[in-house]
């Protein structure tokens, strides 16, 4: 039984789009010890998107990865806000220019109204940077964070 049956659950993507994004996360993490998560919600009204991304990053305990190489892709659909927040390990390796380029490419896809594909491409791009800086080691690596999309309100 739903506590508030009149509240409609937000459906941001079709099942096919969800699968596309999760597949991109798994592909991105395949050759790296790094971790990528995607968080999608409707609104980010009262704070800056990067501040909201940081809040979510820490609430999901993404800073607990062994090499501090987790990255959160944050999207607020209705407010047209997005951010990418990388932990200190990956941020030290790639820097602000890299994150800005990733965001600009994701924005380009959003401008074409291909949201799921833009997110998936962003995740793959992040995975490439993680692979370059934190290559996979079959003896020590494990999947430290879930690969599913996290949906907010």
C-alpha positions as CSV (number, residue, x, y, z in Angstrom):
1,X,0.0,0.0,0.0
2,X,1.3,3.4,-0.9
3,X,1.5,6.0,1.9
4,X,0.5,8.8,-0.5
5,X,-1.5,7.2,-3.3
6,X,-2.2,10.5,-5.0
7,X,1.5,11.2,-5.5
8,X,2.6,10.2,-8.9
9,X,6.1,8.6,-9.1
10,X,8.4,10.4,-11.5
11,X,9.3,8.4,-14.6
12,X,12.3,10.0,-16.2
13,X,13.3,7.4,-18.7
14,X,11.8,4.5,-20.5
15,X,12.9,1.0,-19.6
16,X,15.1,1.0,-22.7
17,X,16.7,4.3,-21.7
18,X,17.3,3.0,-18.2
19,X,19.0,-0.1,-19.6
20,X,21.2,2.1,-21.9
21,X,22.4,4.2,-18.9
22,X,23.1,1.1,-16.7
23,X,24.9,-0.6,-19.6
24,X,27.1,2.5,-20.0
25,X,27.9,2.5,-16.2
26,X,28.9,-1.2,-16.4
27,X,30.9,-0.6,-19.5
28,X,32.6,2.5,-18.0
29,X,33.6,0.5,-14.9
30,X,34.7,-2.6,-16.8
31,X,38.4,-1.6,-17.2
32,X,38.9,0.5,-14.1
33,X,38.8,0.4,-10.4
34,X,36.8,3.7,-10.5
35,X,33.1,3.9,-9.9
36,X,30.4,5.9,-11.6
37,X,26.9,6.6,-10.3
38,X,24.0,8.5,-11.9
39,X,21.5,10.4,-9.8
40,X,18.3,11.9,-11.4
41,X,15.7,14.0,-9.8
42,X,13.1,16.6,-10.9
43,X,14.2,19.7,-9.2
44,X,17.3,21.5,-7.9
45,X,15.8,24.8,-7.1
46,X,17.4,26.2,-3.9
47,X,21.0,25.2,-4.4
48,X,23.6,25.2,-7.1
49,X,23.7,21.9,-9.0
50,X,27.4,21.2,-8.0
51,X,26.5,21.7,-4.3
52,X,23.5,19.4,-4.7
53,X,25.7,16.8,-6.5
54,X,28.3,17.0,-3.6
55,X,25.5,16.6,-1.0
56,X,24.2,13.5,-2.9
57,X,27.8,12.1,-3.4
58,X,28.4,12.1,0.3
59,X,25.0,10.9,1.3
60,X,25.5,7.9,-1.1
61,X,28.9,7.4,0.7
62,X,30.7,7.5,-2.6
63,X,33.8,8.9,-0.9
64,X,34.3,5.5,0.7
65,X,35.9,4.0,-2.4
66,X,39.4,2.7,-1.7
67,X,41.2,5.0,-4.2
68,X,38.8,7.9,-3.9
69,X,38.0,7.6,-7.6
70,X,34.2,7.7,-7.7
71,X,32.2,10.1,-9.9
72,X,28.6,11.2,-9.6
73,X,26.6,12.4,-12.7
74,X,23.8,14.5,-11.4
75,X,20.7,15.6,-13.4
76,X,17.7,17.7,-12.3
77,X,15.4,17.2,-15.2
78,X,12.7,19.9,-14.7
79,X,15.2,22.6,-13.6
80,X,17.6,21.8,-16.5
81,X,20.5,21.5,-14.0
82,X,23.4,19.1,-14.2
83,X,26.7,18.5,-12.6
84,X,29.5,16.0,-12.4
85,X,31.2,15.5,-9.1
86,X,34.4,13.6,-8.9
87,X,36.1,12.5,-5.7
88,X,39.6,13.8,-4.9
89,X,41.5,10.9,-6.4
90,X,40.2,11.3,-9.9
91,X,39.8,15.1,-9.6
92,X,43.6,15.5,-8.9
93,X,44.3,13.5,-12.1
94,X,41.9,15.2,-14.6
95,X,41.2,18.8,-13.2
96,X,38.4,21.3,-13.7
97,X,38.9,21.7,-17.5
98,X,38.1,18.0,-18.0
99,X,34.9,18.2,-15.9
100,X,33.8,21.3,-17.8
101,X,34.4,19.5,-21.1
102,X,32.3,16.5,-20.0
103,X,29.5,18.8,-18.9
104,X,29.6,20.7,-22.2
105,X,29.3,17.5,-24.2
106,X,26.4,16.3,-22.0
107,X,24.7,19.7,-22.5
108,X,25.1,19.3,-26.3
109,X,23.2,16.0,-26.1
110,X,20.5,17.5,-23.8
111,X,20.0,20.4,-26.3
112,X,19.2,17.7,-28.9
113,X,16.6,16.3,-26.4
114,X,18.5,12.9,-26.3
115,X,18.8,12.9,-22.5
116,X,19.5,9.2,-21.9
117,X,22.1,9.0,-24.7
118,X,23.8,12.2,-23.4
119,X,24.0,10.7,-19.9
120,X,25.3,7.4,-21.2
121,X,27.9,9.1,-23.4
122,X,29.0,11.2,-20.4
123,X,29.4,8.0,-18.3
124,X,31.5,6.3,-21.0
125,X,33.7,9.4,-21.3
126,X,34.2,9.4,-17.5
127,X,35.0,5.7,-17.7
128,X,37.7,6.3,-20.2
129,X,39.3,8.9,-17.9
130,X,39.0,6.5,-15.0
131,X,40.6,3.7,-17.0
132,X,43.5,5.9,-18.0
133,X,44.2,6.9,-14.4
134,X,42.9,3.9,-12.4
135,X,43.3,0.8,-14.6
136,X,41.6,-2.4,-13.6
137,X,43.5,-4.9,-11.6
138,X,41.9,-8.4,-11.6
139,X,43.5,-9.3,-8.3
140,X,42.3,-6.4,-6.2
141,X,39.4,-4.7,-7.9
142,X,35.8,-5.1,-6.9
143,X,32.6,-3.3,-7.7
144,X,32.4,-1.0,-4.7
145,X,29.1,0.8,-5.5
146,X,25.8,-0.3,-7.2
147,X,25.5,0.2,-10.9
148,X,21.8,1.2,-10.9
149,X,20.5,4.7,-11.5
150,X,19.5,6.5,-8.3
151,X,16.2,8.4,-8.7
152,X,15.3,11.3,-6.4
153,X,12.0,13.2,-6.2
